[in-house]
Structure formats: structure tokens, C-alpha cells
Amino acid sequence: MEVKAAITGLGATEKFPIVFCRDRMYRIEGFVDETGRGVFKPEEISGEIGCVSHLSIVAAKDGLFFASTDGIYFTDGYSVTRVTEELSTTYQGLISTTAKQLRIVG
């Protein structure tokens, strides 16, 4: 199984594992039979929004919160919703370098 970019984080909703890249994200769909054989494939949730730091991913009852390049988002494994609106300038300062991005902890 392959995704189109370098993986920046992993999480899981109640139904799916979620793979985060910097500018995209996927849910992993598939099945495993009684013998342990199965098929898995990545289904793209977003081709524009991703996660800047694995440590920013926070599991909640219905999905995952995470830090992206322009704010904090939530995903239920099917869609992505931005949950911050007023942080644009401040937030850009917080993620201006890779070292700062890696310090973001959810």
C-alpha cells in the first residue's frame, strides 16, 4: 500500500486508521478474513489538508483533531472541518520552522 507523499502522522477513528501527510490525508479501508488475509487501500479524505506534526493529533469520541499548515482541523475519517478561524497570523508564527512544528503537542 502506498500514499502519494511522506507520512507525517497516524491516527484512528472508531472505524478507520488515518494516515496523515503534510498536504493530504487518507483513511485506510479494507478487510481481513478468518485466515488473516486481507486487502487494504488508502482512500483520500483531502488532497489539500494534512498534518504538520504527529504529536498534534488528538483522538476524540467522533474523530481526530490535528494541526495543519493553516490551523487546527477535525476529521471523522470522511470529511475535514477547520475548527480555528482567528489564528491565521499567530498560527503562522507557531509553525514557521520545522523545529517549531515538531513542538506542537495536542
C-alpha positions as CSV (number, residue, x, y, z in Angstrom):
1,M,0.0,0.0,0.0
2,E,1.4,3.4,-1.0
3,V,0.3,7.0,-0.4
4,K,1.4,10.0,-2.6
5,A,3.6,11.8,0.0
6,A,5.8,11.3,3.1
7,I,3.8,10.3,6.1
8,T,3.7,12.9,9.0
9,G,1.4,11.1,11.4
10,L,-1.0,8.3,12.1
11,G,-4.3,8.1,14.0
12,A,-7.5,6.2,14.1
13,T,-11.2,6.9,14.2
14,E,-13.6,4.3,15.5
15,K,-13.8,2.7,12.0
16,F,-10.6,3.5,10.2
17,P,-6.8,4.1,10.6
18,I,-6.0,7.5,9.3
19,V,-2.7,8.3,7.5
20,F,-1.6,12.0,7.5
21,C,0.8,13.6,5.1
22,R,1.8,17.3,5.1
23,D,-0.7,18.3,2.5
24,R,-3.1,15.3,2.3
25,M,-4.7,12.6,4.3
26,Y,-6.2,9.1,3.8
27,R,-8.4,6.6,5.6
28,I,-7.4,3.0,5.2
29,E,-10.2,0.8,4.0
30,G,-10.2,-2.9,3.7
31,F,-10.9,-6.2,5.3
32,V,-9.3,-9.3,6.9
33,D,-10.8,-12.8,6.5
34,E,-10.8,-15.7,9.0
35,T,-7.4,-16.8,7.7
36,G,-5.7,-13.4,8.3
37,R,-5.6,-12.5,4.6
38,G,-6.9,-9.2,3.5
39,V,-6.8,-6.2,1.2
40,F,-6.2,-2.6,2.3
41,K,-6.3,0.5,0.2
42,P,-5.9,4.2,1.0
43,E,-8.9,6.4,0.2
44,E,-8.0,10.1,0.1
45,I,-10.0,12.3,2.5
46,S,-8.3,15.5,1.5
47,G,-5.8,16.4,-1.2
48,E,-5.0,19.8,0.3
49,I,-5.1,19.5,4.1
50,G,-2.7,17.4,6.1
51,C,-0.9,17.3,9.4
52,V,2.4,19.1,10.3
53,S,3.2,17.0,13.4
54,H,2.2,13.6,14.7
55,L,2.3,14.9,18.2
56,S,-0.6,17.4,17.3
57,I,-3.0,14.6,16.6
58,V,-5.7,14.2,19.4
59,A,-8.2,11.4,19.4
60,A,-11.8,12.4,20.3
61,K,-15.0,10.5,20.5
62,D,-16.0,11.0,16.9
63,G,-12.7,11.6,15.2
64,L,-9.3,13.3,15.3
65,F,-8.1,16.9,15.9
66,F,-4.8,17.9,14.3
67,A,-2.6,20.8,13.4
68,S,-2.3,21.6,9.7
69,T,-0.4,24.3,7.8
70,D,-3.1,26.9,8.3
71,G,-5.0,26.0,11.5
72,I,-6.5,23.3,13.6
73,Y,-8.8,20.8,11.9
74,F,-11.1,17.8,12.8
75,T,-11.7,14.7,10.7
76,D,-14.2,11.9,11.2
77,G,-12.5,9.8,8.5
78,Y,-14.8,11.0,5.8
79,S,-14.5,14.8,5.8
80,V,-12.3,17.5,7.2
81,T,-13.5,20.6,9.1
82,R,-11.4,23.6,10.1
83,V,-12.1,24.5,13.8
84,T,-10.0,27.6,14.1
85,E,-10.6,30.9,12.3
86,E,-8.9,33.8,14.1
87,L,-5.4,32.3,14.4
88,S,-4.0,32.9,11.0
89,T,-1.2,35.4,11.8
90,T,-0.3,33.9,15.2
91,Y,-0.5,30.4,13.9
92,Q,1.8,31.0,11.0
93,G,4.5,32.2,13.6
94,L,4.0,29.0,15.6
95,I,4.7,26.7,12.6
96,S,7.2,28.9,10.7
97,T,10.0,26.3,11.0
98,T,10.2,22.5,11.1
99,A,11.5,22.6,14.7
100,K,8.5,24.7,15.8
101,Q,6.1,22.3,14.0
102,L,7.6,19.4,15.8
103,R,6.9,21.1,19.2
104,I,3.2,21.3,18.6
105,V,1.6,18.9,21.0
106,G,-2.2,18.2,21.2
